[in-house]
């Protein structure tokens, strides 16, 4: 049986791969922003078949693996760098 998205997020955030991702909230925000980029035509930055996985899953894996650069603005919000498609 497949694990639910909530269980997968819980498992991945228990052992953060990147010190900048310090909470589940930050992980979800970054993945959501990256998912929008993928939906608009950006290419995945990890080895994954985009025909078999939804953009949200691809984005979550990219953020977890640390392949997506981001920075904090002065307001404290996350901002993904421009990712070439």
Buried (B, 14 or more C-beta within 10 A) or exposed (E): EEEEEEEBBEEBBEEBEBEEBEEBEBBBBBBBBBBBBBEEEBEBBEEEEEEEBEBBBBBBBBBBEBEBEBEEEEEEEBEBEEBEE
